């Protein structure tokens, strides 16, 4: 009976439509498919998920060490590249090999993303390059946007991997550029006011993600209201 119940649940489950419209989505997809087709058979999607999770957590540790050991920023760059590899390739590998587990993959991937985000933002808060309130604001804004995306996936059937042409890959590119820029000048002047580089970028990130969250939430509330009028 248990096996029959599981089979019925799998048959009833409908995977959400993936919506990926970020700036780098086109070239990224081609690169990921090319890599997936050449990935050794002994490596599976779970290995890549673990790689993505672990390297994002270690990137947070690199930020925490950077105030006392500046070259840790370069190790952080390597971790961000490996995080992209693991986090982006795991799903592509499953689709190329036709070894998809949509419920398991979705759940594990995004629980791991949420925990790893705490490590990353915690490391930034301890880095000395970003004020702790800014790092906390970034974490809250990220989690709000993530929660909205997950709720929309369930209620509307569309999983938005990007907002306003901006997604996780673009965020990693900005972090890598920021790490490199810190070696040259950790501050920036905006309208005659001095800022720490990561504080300025963090405030922009907070405002951007809150606006993305508000726009998506209002749009989806309106859609669901129209579809379920009493």
C-alpha positions, -999 to +999 in steps of 0.1 A: +000+000+000+028+024+008+044+018-026+010+024-043+005+057-023+040+069-033+033+060-070+000+079-069+017+110-054+044+110-080+018+107-108-002+136-093+028+158-089+033+184-117+067+200-121+065+238-122+076+256-153+111+270-149+114+307-158+150+318-164+154+352-181+186+365-166+213+383-186+236+353-188+209+326-190+214+318-227+252+313-227+251+297-193+226+270-204+247+261-234+278+258-212+261+237-186+246+213-212+281+210-227+296+202-193+268+178-183+273+158-215+310+153-206+307+148-168+320+113-158+294+088-150+307+083-114+296+119-106+259+125-100+237+154-092+239+148-054+277+152-056+273+185-073+246+197-048+270+189-020+298+208-038+276+239-043+265+239-007+300+233+008+318+258-013+292+286-005+297+279+032+335+280+028+331+313+008+315+327+040+344+315+060+368+332+036+350+365+041+352+360+078+390+355+076+396+383+050+399+411+076+430+394+090+442+376+059+433+396+027+443+367+003+413+348+017+393+369-007+409+351-036+401+318-021+365+331-018+366+338-056+375+301-062+347+290-038+322+311-057+332+296-090+329+261-076+296+271-060+283+281-094+295+248-109+278+227-082+246+247-078+240+252-115+251+219-130+233+195-106+199+201-122+212+202-158+230+169-152+198+153-140+179+165-170+206+155-196+208+120-181+170+118-176+175+111-139+152+137-125+138+137-090+117+169-091+104+169-055+136+157-039+158+179-061+137+210-055+135+205-018+171+196-011+185+222-034+167+251-019+170+241+017+208+239+010+207+274-006+189+289+024+214+275+049+244+284+027+231+320+024+232+323+062+269+312+061+277+336+033+260+366+048+274+358+082+309+357+068+303+391+052+291+405+085+324+393+101+346+404+073+351+440+082+342+450+047+305+451+053+285+464+083+266+436+101+232+454+097+238+456+059+247+418+058+216+411+079+194+432+056+208+413+026+200+380+042+164+390+051+158+404+016+172+372+000+151+350+021+119+371+014+125+369-023+132+331-021+101+325-001+080+344-026+095+323-054+088+290-036+052+300-028+046+311-065+060+277-076+034+259-056+004+282-062+010+293-098+032+265-112+060+288-123+094+288-107+112+321-113+150+316-112+155+353-120+139+387-115+145+417-137+172+399-158+191+392-126+197+358-110+222+338-088+249+337-115+248+375-119+251+379-081+282+356-081+298+377-109+292+409-088+307+392-057+338+380-076+342+415-091+338+430-056+364+407-041+390+417-067+381+454-064+388+452-026+424+446-033+427+480-050+403+502-030+379+490-003+359+523-004+339+542-030+328+578-031+291+585-041+279+621-044+308+632-023+301+607+005+325+579+013+312+543+016+327+510+021+325+493-013+305+463+000+282+485+021+273+505-009+268+473-030+249+457-001+224+486+002+218+486-035+212+448-033+188+452-004+167+478-022+168+458-054+156+426-038+129+443-018+115+459-050+117+425-068+099+409-039+072+436-038+067+435-075+064+397-077+041+395-046+017+422-059+016+407-093+010+371-081-016+382-055-035+400-083-033+369-106-045+345-079-073+369-069-085+370-105-083+332-109-101+324-076-128+350-074-156+341-050 
